[in-house]
Amino acid sequence: MIQKTGNISKTRIQETVLTGAIALVISLTVMALPVMSVAAQTKTTPDREVRSSLEEWQDTLQYGINSEIVDLLPTLTENKVESVLPEVVALFNTTNNNDVILGTARYLETLKSSAGHDRAISIVDVYQDWNDEILVSLMGYLRETDADIPNDTLETLEQIIKTRPAGPATAAVRLYAAAGASSDDLMSLYRETDVSDDVRGRILIELGDRGDPNVYDFVQDIIRDDEEATTTLQRYALDTLGKLGDERALPVIIRQFSSKDAMTRAYAAAALAGFDTPESRDALEAALKDEFWRVRVSALQTISEQAVTDALEAVLYKVRRDPEQRVRLEAVKTIAALDMDEGWRELEDLAVRSATGITVRSAIIEQLLTKRPGESKSVILDIVDKEWDQENSKILDTIGKVVSRTSDPAVTDIVQRLLVHPNYIIRIYGIRAVGNNGLQSLSDTVVESSREGNHRAVRSAALRSLEQLGIQPPGDDSPD
């Protein structure tokens, strides 16, 4: 019988995470709205009861139409709002609307809730009745929340692997592997004549992720020492050999840097993460100079994974001077991962400079606020002061968004500044941060923000924050 194992990590070459802007309704979410001019902030609605964001969310989930629910769910997911879990679970277990199923599944996966396992398994079991997007989402949810998969469903997964297109088939492989398939099971599945190369590639990735040394000979048959990786499966084999970390594979990996194919070189750079030898480090240094941006990104990711502190100077050069923004953004993450004083000083310097590109600058600020908010507090406050009077400041908006999602009291001084900004969107970020971080010392300002006379969205956010702090909101007719 198949025994259950832990979750399988994603391969970084095959999969990329894409993010997009979501238009949100102000009275419910506010989180992704652009900063607005002061002139647009005066509207209040004293003749109508203002309710907390939580109450609005709960009502929308219970009584709203599907399009309203679909618009709201990304906000609840992004901010990990646990208070609405019962309402979301009820929706997931009863709705047949595809978009609502997708949104609620993402929420449940983000909160690591097992409450939807039975419904998700029941949908997978009748996979013929559902579209590929639903199947991929639900199999991913089951995998990421460590679901117990019944034997009957394991047999269903085998059918999906053999009969459905690449998306659901590869998602089924991932769940099948996470549910306890042995390496022998996966290798046997690889040899099946009716599985696609996409499935075989995913199997190779799963074999690499589990690091089973017994699969070395099987994988080495796919890409031999004297071969160049010219097929997708051979590139996946490189990835697997790298994860196995068997030094017998190092010559074939280094050989790939002579390939004229840029993707082959990128896979080779990623595969070096499994090795720490003079030869692998020399190859990694060369990969940072490759003309193809993806090879340089792979090299930076490998430096991050291996914590190659000797490469800091080269990484600093990449964040300052690389012609490709995607490389500069990866260099920011690599510097943060190396966690060296010299690297942090450089990031702080770049964050303060208005000449630094807005996207890279925002990425740096996010690293500073999430990795070391206390140490970088003075730098962030300096940036807040410089951006204070800027109309529609994207930098100030970034600071507000990141701070509103943190859970570190070290952001107190930054939040205090945001709470008095003339733009109500920035104030709302601060109000949310008070509740999320439990900043009782700033509760008086939130209490004042909950009173009549403030923008309706400000009052709603303040009521939600007071709920989180356990403070009874005041009446509107008189001060406390």
C-alpha positions as CSV (number, residue, x, y, z in Angstrom):
1,M,0.0,0.0,0.0
2,I,1.3,3.4,-0.8
3,Q,2.3,5.4,2.3
4,K,1.9,9.2,2.5
5,T,4.9,11.5,2.4
6,G,5.5,15.2,2.8
7,N,4.8,17.9,0.2
8,I,7.0,18.2,-2.8
9,S,8.8,21.5,-3.5
10,K,8.5,23.2,-6.9
11,T,11.3,23.3,-9.4
12,R,12.3,26.8,-10.1
13,I,13.0,26.4,-13.8
14,Q,9.8,24.7,-14.9
15,E,7.5,26.8,-12.9
16,T,7.3,30.6,-12.5
17,V,5.0,32.4,-10.2
18,L,3.1,35.2,-12.0
19,T,1.4,38.0,-10.1
20,G,-1.1,40.5,-11.4
21,A,-2.9,43.6,-10.1
22,I,-6.5,43.0,-8.9
23,A,-9.1,45.7,-8.9
24,L,-10.7,45.9,-5.5
25,V,-13.8,47.6,-4.2
26,I,-12.8,50.2,-1.7
27,S,-15.4,49.6,1.0
28,L,-14.4,46.0,1.2
29,T,-10.6,45.8,0.5
30,V,-8.7,49.0,-0.2
31,M,-5.5,47.1,-0.3
32,A,-4.5,47.3,-4.0
33,L,-5.9,50.8,-4.8
34,P,-3.6,53.5,-6.1
35,V,-2.9,56.5,-3.9
36,M,-5.5,59.2,-4.5
37,S,-5.3,63.0,-4.4
38,V,-6.3,64.8,-1.2
39,A,-9.2,66.5,-3.1
40,A,-10.8,63.1,-3.7
41,Q,-10.8,62.2,0.0
42,T,-13.5,64.3,1.6
43,K,-16.6,62.2,1.0
44,T,-18.3,60.8,4.1
45,T,-21.6,59.1,4.7
46,P,-22.9,60.1,8.2
47,D,-26.5,59.0,7.4
48,R,-25.5,55.4,6.9
49,E,-24.2,53.0,9.5
50,V,-20.5,52.2,9.0
51,R,-19.6,48.6,9.6
52,S,-16.3,47.0,10.1
53,S,-14.5,45.4,7.1
54,L,-15.1,42.0,8.7
55,E,-18.8,42.4,8.9
56,E,-18.9,43.5,5.3
57,W,-16.8,40.6,4.2
58,Q,-19.0,38.1,6.1
59,D,-22.1,39.5,4.5
60,T,-20.7,39.4,1.0
61,L,-19.6,35.8,1.4
62,Q,-23.0,34.7,2.8
63,Y,-25.4,36.8,0.7
64,G,-23.4,38.4,-2.2
65,I,-23.7,37.4,-5.8
66,N,-20.9,35.2,-7.3
67,S,-19.1,38.1,-9.0
68,E,-18.9,40.0,-5.7
69,I,-17.6,37.0,-3.9
70,V,-15.0,36.4,-6.6
71,D,-13.8,40.0,-6.4
72,L,-13.5,39.8,-2.6
73,L,-11.7,36.4,-2.2
74,P,-8.2,37.6,-3.4
75,T,-8.2,40.2,-0.7
76,L,-9.1,37.7,2.0
77,T,-6.4,35.3,0.6
78,E,-3.7,37.9,0.3
79,N,-4.2,39.1,3.9
80,K,-4.9,35.6,5.3
81,V,-8.1,36.7,7.0
82,E,-8.8,33.7,9.2
83,S,-12.0,35.3,10.7
84,V,-14.0,34.4,7.6
85,L,-12.8,30.8,7.4
86,P,-16.3,29.3,8.3
87,E,-18.0,31.3,5.6
88,V,-15.4,30.4,3.0
89,V,-15.6,26.7,3.9
90,A,-19.4,26.8,3.6
91,L,-19.1,28.3,0.2
92,F,-16.4,25.9,-1.0
93,N,-18.5,22.9,0.1
94,T,-21.7,24.0,-1.6
95,T,-21.0,26.2,-4.7
96,N,-20.8,24.8,-8.2
97,N,-19.6,28.1,-9.7
98,N,-16.1,27.5,-11.2
99,D,-14.7,30.9,-10.3
100,V,-15.9,30.7,-6.7
101,I,-14.5,27.2,-6.4
102,L,-11.1,28.5,-7.6
103,G,-11.1,31.5,-5.3
104,T,-12.1,29.6,-2.2
105,A,-9.6,26.8,-2.9
106,R,-6.8,29.3,-3.1
107,Y,-7.9,30.8,0.2
108,L,-8.1,27.4,1.9
109,E,-4.7,26.5,0.5
110,T,-3.1,29.8,1.7
111,L,-4.5,29.2,5.2
112,K,-3.4,25.6,5.1
113,S,-7.0,24.5,6.0
114,S,-8.0,20.9,5.6
115,A,-11.7,21.8,5.8
116,G,-12.2,21.4,2.1
117,H,-10.5,18.0,1.6
118,D,-13.6,15.9,1.3
119,R,-15.2,18.2,-1.3
120,A,-11.9,18.5,-3.3
121,I,-11.5,14.7,-3.3
122,S,-15.1,14.2,-4.4
123,I,-14.5,16.5,-7.4
124,V,-11.2,14.8,-8.4
125,D,-13.0,11.5,-8.2
126,V,-15.4,12.6,-10.9
127,Y,-12.8,14.4,-12.9
128,Q,-14.6,13.9,-16.2
129,D,-17.3,16.4,-15.1
130,W,-14.9,19.3,-14.4
131,N,-12.5,21.5,-16.4
132,D,-8.8,21.3,-16.3
133,E,-8.3,24.6,-14.3
134,I,-10.5,23.3,-11.5
135,L,-8.7,19.9,-11.4
136,V,-5.3,21.6,-11.3
137,S,-6.3,23.9,-8.5
138,L,-7.9,21.3,-6.3
139,M,-5.1,18.8,-6.7
140,G,-2.7,21.5,-5.8
141,Y,-4.8,22.4,-2.7
142,L,-4.8,18.7,-1.6
143,R,-1.1,18.4,-2.1
144,E,-0.1,21.6,-0.4
145,T,-2.4,20.9,2.6
146,D,-1.1,17.4,3.1
147,A,-4.4,15.6,2.5
148,D,-4.8,11.9,3.1
149,I,-5.6,10.5,-0.4
150,P,-7.8,7.3,-0.4
151,N,-6.7,4.3,-2.5
152,D,-9.6,4.8,-4.9
153,T,-8.5,8.3,-5.6
154,L,-4.9,7.2,-6.2
155,E,-6.3,5.0,-9.0
156,T,-8.2,8.0,-10.3
157,L,-5.0,10.0,-10.3
158,E,-3.4,7.3,-12.5
159,Q,-6.2,7.7,-15.0
160,I,-5.9,11.5,-15.0
161,I,-2.1,11.1,-15.6
162,K,-2.7,8.8,-18.6
163,T,-5.7,10.5,-20.2
164,R,-5.9,14.2,-19.4
165,P,-3.9,17.1,-21.0
166,A,-0.6,18.3,-19.6
167,G,-2.0,20.6,-16.9
168,P,-4.1,18.2,-14.9
169,A,-1.9,15.3,-15.8
170,T,1.2,16.8,-14.3
171,A,-0.8,18.1,-11.3
172,A,-1.9,14.6,-10.7
173,V,1.7,13.3,-10.8
174,R,2.6,15.9,-8.1
175,L,-0.3,14.8,-5.9
176,Y,0.4,11.1,-6.6
177,A,4.0,11.5,-5.5
178,A,3.1,13.6,-2.4
179,A,0.5,11.0,-1.4
180,G,3.2,8.3,-1.0
181,A,4.1,6.8,-4.4
182,S,7.5,5.2,-4.1
183,S,10.4,6.0,-6.4
184,D,9.8,2.6,-8.1
185,D,6.2,3.6,-8.7
186,L,7.2,6.8,-10.3
187,M,9.9,5.2,-12.5
188,S,7.4,2.5,-13.6
189,L,4.9,5.3,-14.5
190,Y,7.7,7.0,-16.5
191,R,8.1,3.9,-18.6
192,E,4.4,3.7,-19.4
193,T,3.8,4.1,-23.2
194,D,0.7,6.1,-22.8
195,V,2.1,8.9,-20.7
196,S,3.2,12.2,-22.3
197,D,6.7,13.8,-22.1
198,D,5.2,16.5,-19.9
199,V,4.3,13.7,-17.4
200,R,7.7,12.2,-17.7
201,G,9.3,15.5,-17.1
202,R,7.2,16.0,-14.0
203,I,8.2,12.5,-12.7
204,L,11.9,13.4,-13.1
205,I,11.3,16.6,-11.1
206,E,9.5,14.6,-8.3
207,L,12.4,12.1,-8.2
208,G,14.9,14.9,-7.8
209,D,12.8,16.6,-5.1
210,R,12.8,13.5,-2.9
211,G,16.6,13.1,-3.3
212,D,16.5,9.3,-3.5
213,P,20.1,8.2,-4.4
214,N,18.7,4.9,-5.8
215,V,17.3,6.7,-8.9
216,Y,20.8,7.9,-10.1
217,D,21.3,5.2,-12.6
218,F,17.8,5.5,-14.0
219,V,18.3,9.3,-14.5
220,Q,21.8,9.0,-15.8
221,D,20.5,6.8,-18.6
222,I,18.5,9.8,-19.9
223,I,21.6,12.2,-20.1
224,R,25.0,10.5,-20.2
225,D,28.4,12.1,-19.5
226,D,29.3,12.6,-23.1
227,E,25.9,14.1,-24.2
228,E,24.5,17.5,-24.5
229,A,21.0,18.1,-23.2
230,T,19.1,18.7,-26.4
231,T,15.6,17.6,-25.3
232,T,13.3,18.8,-22.6
233,L,13.5,15.5,-20.8
234,Q,17.3,15.7,-20.8
235,R,17.1,19.1,-19.2
236,Y,14.7,17.8,-16.6
237,A,17.3,15.0,-16.0
238,L,19.9,17.7,-15.4
239,D,17.7,19.2,-12.8
240,T,17.2,15.9,-11.1
241,L,20.9,15.0,-11.1
242,G,21.6,18.4,-9.5
243,K,19.1,17.7,-6.7
244,L,20.6,14.3,-6.1
245,G,24.0,16.0,-5.5
246,D,25.9,12.9,-6.6
247,E,29.3,14.2,-7.8
248,R,29.4,11.6,-10.5
249,A,26.9,13.9,-12.3
250,L,29.0,17.0,-12.1
251,P,31.0,16.5,-15.4
252,V,27.8,16.2,-17.4
253,I,26.3,19.3,-15.8
254,I,29.4,21.4,-16.4
255,R,29.6,20.2,-19.9
256,Q,26.2,21.8,-20.6
257,F,27.7,25.3,-20.2
258,S,29.3,24.8,-23.6
259,S,25.9,24.4,-25.2
260,K,24.6,26.9,-27.7
261,D,21.1,26.5,-26.3
262,A,20.5,29.1,-23.6
263,M,17.8,27.1,-21.8
264,T,20.2,24.2,-21.5
265,R,22.8,26.5,-19.9
266,A,20.0,27.8,-17.5
267,Y,19.2,24.3,-16.4
268,A,22.9,23.6,-15.8
269,A,23.2,26.7,-13.7
270,A,20.2,25.6,-11.6
271,A,21.6,22.1,-11.2
272,L,24.8,23.4,-9.6
273,A,22.8,24.1,-6.4
274,G,23.4,20.5,-5.4
275,F,27.2,20.8,-5.4
276,D,29.9,22.7,-3.5
277,T,33.2,22.1,-5.2
278,P,35.9,24.4,-6.9
279,E,34.7,23.2,-10.3
280,S,31.0,24.0,-9.6
281,R,31.9,27.5,-8.2
282,D,34.0,28.3,-11.2
283,A,31.0,27.3,-13.4
284,L,28.7,29.4,-11.3
285,E,30.9,32.5,-11.6
286,A,30.9,32.0,-15.4
287,A,27.2,31.6,-15.4
288,L,26.8,35.1,-13.9
289,K,28.3,36.5,-17.1
290,D,26.1,34.6,-19.5
291,E,24.4,36.6,-22.2
292,F,21.0,35.0,-21.6
293,W,19.2,36.6,-18.6
294,R,17.7,33.3,-17.4
295,V,21.1,31.8,-17.0
296,R,22.1,34.7,-14.8
297,V,18.9,34.4,-12.8
298,S,19.5,30.6,-12.3
299,A,23.1,31.4,-11.1
300,L,21.8,33.9,-8.6
301,Q,19.2,31.5,-7.3
302,T,22.0,28.9,-6.8
303,I,24.1,31.4,-5.0
304,S,21.2,32.1,-2.7
305,E,20.5,28.5,-2.0
306,Q,24.1,27.6,-1.3
307,A,24.7,30.9,0.6
308,V,27.8,31.6,-1.4
309,T,28.9,34.7,0.5
310,D,32.1,35.0,-1.6
311,A,29.9,35.9,-4.5
312,L,28.5,39.0,-2.8
313,E,30.5,41.5,-4.9
314,A,29.4,39.9,-8.1
315,V,25.7,40.0,-6.9
316,L,26.0,43.6,-5.9
317,Y,27.2,44.4,-9.4
318,K,24.2,42.6,-10.8
319,V,21.7,44.7,-8.7
320,R,23.4,47.9,-9.7
321,R,24.3,47.4,-13.3
322,D,22.7,44.3,-15.0
323,P,20.9,45.4,-18.1
324,E,17.9,43.1,-17.4
325,Q,15.4,44.1,-14.8
326,R,14.5,40.5,-14.0
327,V,18.2,39.8,-13.1
328,R,18.3,42.9,-10.9
329,L,15.2,41.8,-9.0
330,E,16.7,38.4,-8.5
331,A,19.9,40.0,-7.3
332,V,17.9,41.9,-4.6
333,K,16.5,38.6,-3.3
334,T,19.9,37.0,-3.4
335,I,21.5,39.8,-1.4
336,A,18.8,39.5,1.2
337,A,19.3,35.8,1.4
338,L,23.1,36.1,1.9
339,D,22.2,38.4,4.9
340,M,25.5,40.3,5.1
341,D,26.0,43.8,6.4
342,E,27.7,45.0,3.3
343,G,24.8,43.8,1.2
344,W,22.1,45.3,3.4
345,R,24.0,48.7,3.4
346,E,24.0,48.6,-0.4
347,L,20.3,47.8,-0.6
348,E,19.5,50.6,1.9
349,D,21.5,53.1,-0.2
350,L,19.7,52.0,-3.4
351,A,16.3,52.2,-1.7
352,V,16.9,55.9,-0.7
353,R,18.0,56.9,-4.2
354,S,15.1,58.2,-6.3
355,A,17.3,57.3,-9.4
356,T,16.9,53.6,-8.6
357,G,14.2,52.1,-10.9
358,I,10.8,52.1,-9.2
359,T,10.3,48.3,-9.6
360,V,13.7,47.5,-8.1
361,R,13.4,50.1,-5.5
362,S,10.0,48.7,-4.4
363,A,11.5,45.2,-4.3
364,I,14.3,46.4,-2.0
365,I,11.9,48.1,0.3
366,E,9.9,44.9,0.6
367,Q,13.0,43.0,1.6
368,L,14.0,45.6,4.1
369,L,10.6,45.7,5.7
370,T,10.1,41.9,5.8
371,K,13.6,40.7,6.7
372,R,14.9,43.5,9.0
373,P,12.3,46.2,9.8
374,G,14.0,47.2,13.0
375,E,17.5,47.6,11.6
376,S,16.2,49.5,8.5
377,K,13.6,51.6,10.3
378,S,15.5,54.9,10.0
379,V,16.0,54.3,6.3
380,I,12.3,53.6,5.7
381,L,11.3,56.6,7.7
382,D,13.7,58.8,5.7
383,I,12.0,57.5,2.5
384,V,8.6,58.2,3.9
385,D,9.6,61.8,4.6
386,K,11.0,62.3,1.1
387,E,7.9,60.8,-0.5
388,W,5.4,62.4,1.8
389,D,4.2,65.2,-0.5
390,Q,4.5,63.2,-3.8
391,E,1.2,62.9,-5.6
392,N,0.4,59.2,-6.1
393,S,3.7,58.0,-4.7
394,K,4.2,54.4,-5.7
395,I,7.0,54.0,-3.2
396,L,4.8,55.2,-0.3
397,D,2.1,52.9,-1.5
398,T,4.6,50.0,-1.5
399,I,5.6,50.8,2.1
400,G,2.0,50.9,3.2
401,K,1.1,47.6,1.5
402,V,4.1,45.8,3.0
403,V,3.7,47.2,6.5
404,S,0.0,46.4,6.5
405,R,0.8,42.7,5.9
406,T,3.6,42.3,8.4
407,S,3.4,40.9,11.9
408,D,6.4,42.6,13.5
409,P,6.1,45.3,16.2
410,A,9.3,46.8,14.9
411,V,7.3,48.6,12.3
412,T,5.5,50.7,15.0
413,D,7.3,54.0,14.2
414,I,6.7,53.6,10.5
415,V,3.0,52.8,11.1
416,Q,2.7,55.9,13.3
417,R,3.8,58.1,10.4
418,L,1.4,56.5,8.0
419,L,-1.5,57.0,10.3
420,V,-1.3,60.8,9.9
421,H,-0.7,60.9,6.1
422,P,-3.1,63.3,4.3
423,N,-4.1,60.5,1.8
424,Y,-6.7,58.2,3.2
425,I,-5.4,55.2,1.4
426,I,-2.1,55.5,3.2
427,R,-3.9,56.0,6.5
428,I,-5.8,52.8,5.9
429,Y,-2.6,50.9,5.3
430,G,-1.4,52.2,8.7
431,I,-4.7,51.3,10.4
432,R,-4.6,47.8,9.0
433,A,-1.0,47.5,10.3
434,V,-2.1,48.4,13.8
435,G,-4.6,45.6,13.9
436,N,-2.4,43.0,12.2
437,N,0.6,43.8,14.4
438,G,-1.3,44.2,17.6
439,L,0.1,47.7,18.1
440,Q,-1.9,48.7,21.2
441,S,0.2,51.9,21.6
442,L,-1.4,53.3,18.5
443,S,-4.9,52.4,19.3
444,D,-6.0,55.9,20.2
445,T,-5.4,57.0,16.6
446,V,-7.4,54.1,15.3
447,V,-10.2,55.0,17.7
448,E,-10.3,58.5,16.3
449,S,-10.2,57.1,12.8
450,S,-13.4,55.1,13.5
451,R,-15.4,58.2,14.3
452,E,-17.9,59.9,12.0
453,G,-16.3,62.6,9.9
454,N,-13.6,60.3,8.5
455,H,-13.9,58.7,5.1
456,R,-16.2,55.7,5.2
457,A,-13.4,53.3,4.1
458,V,-11.2,54.7,6.8
459,R,-13.9,54.1,9.4
460,S,-14.5,50.6,8.2
461,A,-10.8,49.7,8.4
462,A,-10.6,51.2,11.8
463,L,-13.5,49.2,13.1
464,R,-11.8,46.0,11.8
465,S,-8.5,47.0,13.5
466,L,-10.2,47.7,16.8
467,E,-11.9,44.2,16.6
468,Q,-8.4,42.7,16.2
469,L,-7.1,44.7,19.2
470,G,-10.1,43.7,21.3
471,I,-11.2,47.3,21.8
472,Q,-14.8,48.3,21.8
473,P,-15.3,51.1,19.2
474,P,-16.7,54.4,20.6
475,G,-20.0,55.9,19.7
476,D,-20.0,58.7,17.1
477,D,-21.9,61.3,19.2
478,S,-19.3,61.9,21.8
479,P,-15.6,61.3,22.5
480,D,-14.4,58.7,25.0
